[in-house]
Amino acid sequence: MTKLEVPTIDMNADLKIESVKEVGANDLPQQEKAGKAMFVFGTIAGVLIMVGVMVMATLYYKTPEKKQTILSPTPVAEITEVPKIVLKNEEITFEVLNASGKVGQAKKYKSQLEKMGYKVNSIGNDPGTYTGILIYTAKQLESQKDALMTDLNKEFPKAYYAGELSGSTSMVKMVIGL
């Protein structure tokens, strides 16, 4: 068997240092040159933008004229009194229907309406079952509907407007419910 020999190091041996060459700007690789140029350009652009913003802010806040909103007077509409609708009760015709199930209600309400000055063209029974007193008005009474309801509510507090009347010769249909 052969013995392996371990190399030895001479601690007092002279060092062999190769000469170090200084690298100049012309000796940089192409990629490093491009990176340095981009850094310089970016720095200059950033400084210019910051200076521009500072100049604009200074000019904006030091302008002698302050921004003010000039309010012009708003035209105000004159409030005029709404003409009161005067009902001519004798011109308004009713159809009175009893839906309460109590005999004689239509006749009783007809009498009350006539005392108020209204004309009642017809009375009869309604097969439905309703609560309160339903009032239907013809389209021609649309503008007077509120005044009519106010007048009717004095004598008939349970009366309420139920809709537009169609298919009747009367101007108002009153359906008396429970």
C-alpha positions in Angstrom: 0.0 0.0 0.0 1.2 3.4 -0.9 1.2 6.2 1.4 -0.3 9.5 0.3 1.7 12.5 0.9 0.0 15.7 2.4 1.2 18.9 0.7 2.8 21.4 3.0 2.5 25.2 2.9 5.4 27.4 3.4 4.3 30.2 5.6 7.3 32.4 4.8 6.9 32.3 1.1 6.6 35.5 -1.0 3.1 36.5 -2.1 2.4 36.7 -5.8 -0.1 39.4 -6.3 -1.0 40.2 -9.8 -1.0 43.8 -10.7 -4.4 45.5 -10.1 -5.6 47.5 -13.0 -7.7 50.6 -12.2 -11.0 50.6 -14.1 -11.9 53.9 -15.8 -15.2 55.2 -17.1 -14.3 54.0 -20.6 -13.6 50.5 -19.4 -17.2 49.9 -17.9 -19.3 47.3 -19.6 -22.1 48.6 -21.8 -24.9 47.7 -19.5 -23.4 49.6 -16.5 -23.0 52.7 -18.7 -26.7 52.6 -19.6 -27.7 52.1 -16.0 -25.6 55.1 -14.9 -27.1 57.3 -17.6 -30.7 56.3 -16.7 -29.9 57.1 -13.0 -28.6 60.6 -13.9 -31.5 61.3 -16.2 -34.1 60.2 -13.5 -32.5 62.2 -10.8 -32.5 65.4 -13.0 -36.1 64.8 -14.1 -37.2 64.3 -10.4 -35.5 67.5 -9.3 -37.1 69.5 -12.1 -40.6 68.1 -11.3 -40.2 69.0 -7.6 -39.0 72.5 -8.5 -41.9 72.9 -10.9 -44.4 71.8 -8.3 -43.0 74.2 -5.7 -43.0 77.1 -8.1 -46.7 76.4 -9.1 -47.7 76.1 -5.5 -46.0 79.3 -4.6 -47.8 81.1 -7.5 -51.1 79.6 -6.7 -51.1 80.6 -3.0 -49.6 84.1 -3.5 -52.0 85.4 -6.2 -53.3 88.8 -5.1 -57.0 88.0 -6.1 -58.7 85.5 -3.9 -61.1 83.1 -5.4 -64.6 84.2 -4.4 -67.9 82.9 -5.4 -70.1 85.8 -6.5 -73.7 85.1 -5.5 -76.2 86.7 -7.7 -79.7 87.3 -6.3 -82.0 84.4 -7.0 -85.3 85.5 -8.5 -88.1 84.7 -6.1 -91.5 83.8 -7.4 -94.3 85.9 -5.9 -96.7 83.9 -3.9 -100.1 84.4 -5.1 -103.2 83.1 -3.4 -104.6 80.0 -5.0 -108.2 80.7 -6.0 -110.6 78.8 -3.9 -112.7 76.4 -5.8 -116.3 77.2 -5.2 -118.5 74.1 -5.6 -121.9 74.5 -7.1 -123.6 71.7 -5.3 -126.7 71.8 -7.4 -124.7 71.0 -10.5 -123.1 67.9 -9.0 -125.1 64.7 -9.5 -124.7 61.6 -7.3 -125.5 57.9 -7.6 -125.8 56.4 -4.1 -125.3 52.6 -3.6 -125.9 50.6 -0.4 -123.2 48.0 0.3 -123.7 47.8 4.1 -126.4 45.1 4.1 -128.7 47.4 6.1 -132.0 48.2 4.5 -132.7 51.9 3.7 -129.1 53.3 3.9 -129.1 54.6 0.3 -132.3 56.4 0.9 -131.0 57.9 4.2 -127.8 59.2 2.5 -129.8 60.5 -0.5 -131.7 62.7 1.9 -128.5 64.0 3.6 -126.9 64.8 0.2 -130.0 66.7 -0.9 -130.0 68.7 2.3 -126.4 69.7 1.4 -127.7 70.9 -2.0 -126.5 68.0 -4.2 -128.7 66.2 -6.8 -129.1 62.5 -6.5 -130.0 60.8 -9.8 -130.3 57.3 -8.5 -130.1 55.0 -5.5 -129.6 51.2 -5.3 -127.7 48.3 -3.8 -124.1 47.2 -4.5 -123.3 43.5 -4.2 -119.9 44.1 -2.7 -118.8 44.4 0.9 -116.9 47.6 1.8 -115.7 49.5 4.9 -116.4 53.2 5.1 -117.9 55.4 2.4 -116.2 55.1 -1.0 -116.4 58.2 -3.3 -115.7 57.9 -7.0 -115.6 61.1 -9.1 -115.9 61.6 -12.9 -112.9 63.0 -14.7 -114.6 66.3 -15.2 -114.5 66.8 -11.4 -110.8 66.1 -11.1 -109.9 69.7 -10.3 -112.7 70.0 -7.7 -112.1 66.5 -6.1 -110.3 67.9 -3.0 -112.9 70.5 -2.3 -115.7 68.0 -2.8 -114.1 65.6 -0.3 -113.7 68.3 2.2 -117.4 69.2 1.9 -118.5 65.6 2.1 -116.3 64.8 5.1 -118.2 67.4 7.1 -121.4 65.3 6.9 -119.8 61.9 6.3 -116.5 61.6 8.2 -115.9 58.0 7.0 -116.0 59.1 3.3 -112.7 58.7 1.3 -111.8 59.1 -2.3 -111.6 55.7 -4.0 -110.8 56.6 -7.6 -112.1 57.8 -10.9 -115.6 57.0 -12.0 -116.4 55.5 -15.4 -119.5 54.2 -17.0 -122.0 56.3 -15.1 -124.3 59.1 -16.0 -123.7 60.7 -12.5 -120.7 62.8 -11.6 -120.1 61.1 -8.3 -120.7 57.6 -7.1 -121.1 57.0 -3.3 -120.9 53.5 -2.1 -122.0 53.1 1.5 -120.1 50.3 3.3 -120.0 48.9 6.8 
